[in-house]
Amino acid sequence: MLAYQAYHYATVPQLADARGPQPVVKVDMHEEPYAVLLTSNVDRFSDTYSRYLEVLVAEPDYEELGPAVRTFPWQVPELIARDRPLVELLQAGRFDFLMPKYEETRSWVAMILAAA
């Protein structure tokens, strides 16, 4: 991750479970800072992101357009929704304190829950 990018991936110690795993979020510092929950832990993030890369390179326009063909995480809610502990966190509202009440984030959570 380059330091000048407007977003970063991070863990959230406040949401660690009894075993210690911490959810992974995408923090966007571009205009108004906000975070979007991506996975229930770092292992799930690695698995989900690798599956995203497989889907990405299988896209017919990948050679021409690269990652713009399908962005992570916005265009792969079905991959994010495979993480059952994440879905449970979203359903319980445990992440609401970090997510702004923008229509975009409500839509994002709705897409994940619908895909679950």
Backbone torsions as a table, in degrees:
resi	resn	phi	psi	omega
1	MET	NA	129.4	179.4
2	LEU	-85.6	142.5	-174.9
3	ALA	-64.0	-25.7	-176.7
4	TYR	-87.8	0.1	177.6
5	GLN	-73.5	152.2	-177.1
6	ALA	-82.0	-8.5	179.7
7	TYR	-131.1	156.9	179.3
8	HIS	-145.9	154.5	172.9
9	TYR	-96.4	141.2	-176.9
10	ALA	-150.1	164.8	172.4
11	THR	-102.4	164.0	-176.9
12	VAL	-123.8	93.9	-178.0
13	PRO	-55.3	-33.9	-179.0
14	GLN	-61.6	-23.2	-178.7
15	LEU	-104.1	13.8	178.8
16	ALA	-61.8	142.4	177.5
17	ASP	-87.7	-176.9	-175.9
18	ALA	-61.1	-27.4	179.7
19	ARG	-86.5	-12.4	177.5
20	GLY	110.5	-24.5	-178.9
21	PRO	-59.3	138.3	-178.5
22	GLN	-113.2	137.5	176.9
23	PRO	-60.2	152.3	177.2
24	VAL	-104.8	135.5	179.9
25	VAL	-124.9	159.1	169.5
26	LYS	-104.5	118.7	179.4
27	VAL	-101.3	122.3	179.9
28	ASP	-107.1	117.4	-177.8
29	MET	-105.2	14.1	-171.8
30	HIS	-60.2	-66.3	-179.6
31	GLU	-111.3	-76.0	174.9
32	GLU	-107.6	117.6	-175.2
33	PRO	-57.4	137.8	173.4
34	TYR	-155.7	165.8	179.9
35	ALA	-129.1	148.0	177.7
36	VAL	-125.4	127.1	179.5
37	LEU	-69.6	129.8	-177.7
38	LEU	-109.6	-47.6	-178.3
39	THR	-148.5	163.8	-177.3
40	SER	-77.4	-18.7	177.9
41	ASN	-164.9	174.0	-175.3
42	VAL	-64.4	-39.5	178.6
43	ASP	-61.0	-43.5	178.2
44	ARG	-63.7	-36.9	178.3
45	PHE	-61.3	-47.1	179.4
46	SER	-59.2	-44.4	179.2
47	ASP	-64.4	-47.3	-178.2
48	THR	-64.5	-43.0	-178.5
49	TYR	-67.6	-36.9	177.7
50	SER	-67.2	-37.0	175.9
51	ARG	-65.8	-38.7	175.7
52	TYR	-59.0	-44.9	-179.5
53	LEU	-62.6	-37.8	176.7
54	GLU	-62.4	-44.5	178.6
55	VAL	-64.6	-41.9	-177.5
56	LEU	-60.7	-51.9	-176.5
57	VAL	-70.9	-15.9	176.4
58	ALA	-81.4	-12.3	179.3
59	GLU	-65.1	135.7	-179.0
60	PRO	-58.7	-32.7	-177.2
61	ASP	-93.8	9.0	-175.2
62	TYR	-59.4	-45.1	-178.3
63	GLU	-58.3	-37.3	-177.4
64	GLU	-82.4	-42.8	-171.8
65	LEU	-105.8	-14.3	179.7
66	GLY	63.9	-146.1	-175.7
67	PRO	-62.3	-15.3	178.6
68	ALA	-66.4	-17.3	179.8
69	VAL	-62.7	-40.6	-178.2
70	ARG	-152.5	110.8	-174.8
71	THR	-88.1	149.3	177.1
72	PHE	-101.5	131.3	2.6
73	PRO	-97.2	-7.9	-167.2
74	TRP	-56.3	-33.5	-175.4
75	GLN	-106.5	20.4	175.9
76	VAL	-138.4	48.0	-179.5
77	PRO	-60.8	-27.2	179.5
78	GLU	-66.1	-30.0	176.3
79	LEU	-75.1	-41.0	178.7
80	ILE	-63.2	-39.4	-176.0
81	ALA	-68.8	-12.8	177.3
82	ARG	-69.6	-16.7	-178.0
83	ASP	-86.0	91.9	-175.6
84	ARG	-58.5	-43.7	176.8
85	PRO	-60.0	-34.8	176.4
86	LEU	-63.9	-46.4	179.6
87	VAL	-58.9	-41.3	178.5
88	GLU	-64.4	-39.0	176.0
89	LEU	-60.9	-43.6	-180.0
90	LEU	-66.1	-44.3	179.5
91	GLN	-62.5	-35.0	-179.2
92	ALA	-80.1	-9.3	-179.9
93	GLY	73.2	17.2	-177.1
94	ARG	-68.3	-13.9	-176.9
95	PHE	-106.5	-0.3	-175.6
96	ASP	-56.8	-30.4	-177.3
97	PHE	-65.6	-22.8	179.3
98	LEU	-98.3	-19.4	-176.1
99	MET	-97.7	126.8	177.5
100	PRO	-69.1	164.1	-177.1
101	LYS	-89.4	33.6	177.5
102	TYR	-71.0	151.3	176.3
103	GLU	-58.0	-37.2	-178.8
104	GLU	-61.7	-43.3	-179.0
105	THR	-73.1	-35.5	175.3
106	ARG	-63.7	-40.3	178.3
107	SER	-65.4	-39.0	179.5
108	TRP	-61.8	-48.2	178.9
109	VAL	-62.7	-41.7	178.9
110	ALA	-61.3	-39.7	179.0
111	MET	-64.8	-41.3	179.5
112	ILE	-66.2	-46.2	-179.2
113	LEU	-64.5	-37.1	178.5
114	ALA	-67.4	-33.5	-179.1
115	ALA	-79.7	-16.0	-175.4
116	ALA	-73.4	NA	NA
